[in-house]
Amino acid sequence: MLRPFPLILVIECLLLAGCKDPLIDPFASGKHFTVYGYLNAFDIDHSVRVIAVRRSPENITSPAVPHAEIDAVVTSMDLTTNAPVRWTHSLQQLDDGTYGHIFNARFVVREGHRYRLVIRRSDGAESTAETTVPYLGPPVGEPARITADSVTQALIWPGAGVPDKIVVVYCAKPVGSFSCDPIEIDYGRAGRRTSNGWKVTVNLKRDLDFLRQQLGVDSLLPLELSTAEMEFTSLDKDWKAPVGEFDPDVFGQPGALTNVENGFGFWGSVARGVRTWTPDTAALDALGYVPPE
């Protein structure tokens, strides 16, 4: 089951809600369309909302009003393979009761590939956007840091952009037990960018103390850590916070972030990596855990 992604939900909100955008100048020269959407590397169904820049706001209250029609053809191209896709238009009712122009396409998105979206008017005017889908290599673990008060281990995800969601999943059991239930710990958007990738520091002492509480196991009873894995959801590298911090209210302002040429809005991409990870043996020893055989 896919989890909600806070930053992606901002784009989904703009995709599915009415937009009364005070920051967009409808008379701006050379601006043709506003675009909201993203490519999802772990899905095959993709959507993008397109709003024509007009002299009057798009407020489609029924399929019979003039703005219920749009002069636009949407295509995308995998610039790595030169494979084109034409998107299908539909007029959909949005969460606020109005209608919007939604274009849909069904295709496999490849990690590491760059895609170009083109919205073309019948007179040849175009708005375009490009995104490179993150490619997540296996995380590289650094040696654990062990002190009297803490035990931590850092992992670096090569190729990752800004994270939208990081989850660490442990499976621990009393020694001699035959099965275990996975326990998730949400790390949110923890970490920082380094020259080698995104670095996440896992607080093993805190996490494994939490596992003991969840399992109802005394701190003196040895436990076996059967598996550990990290799920990392990465936004593309162009998907930056507008003022250096992730404030969804700021991020959601249409004028705060855009990668659309001859238009407004944002079209990005997201990928998810799930990798089994082996905590440092010295760290497990320090915490009284038995590594898996």
Secondary structure, 3 states (H helix, E strand, C coil): CCCCCHHHHHHHHHHHCCCCCCCCCCCCCCCCEEEEEEEECCCCEEEEEEEECCCCCCCECCCCCHHHCCCCEEEEEECCCCEEEECEEEEEECCCCCEEEEEEEECCCCCCCEEEEEEECCCCCEEEEEEECCCCCCCEECCCEECCCCEEEEEEECCCCCEEEEEEEEEEEECCCCCCCCEEEEEECCCEEECCEEEEEEEHHHHHHHHHHHHCCCCCCCEEEEEEEEEEEEECCCCCCCCCCCCHHHHCCCCCCCCEECEEEEEEEEEEEEEECCCCHHHHHHCCEECCC
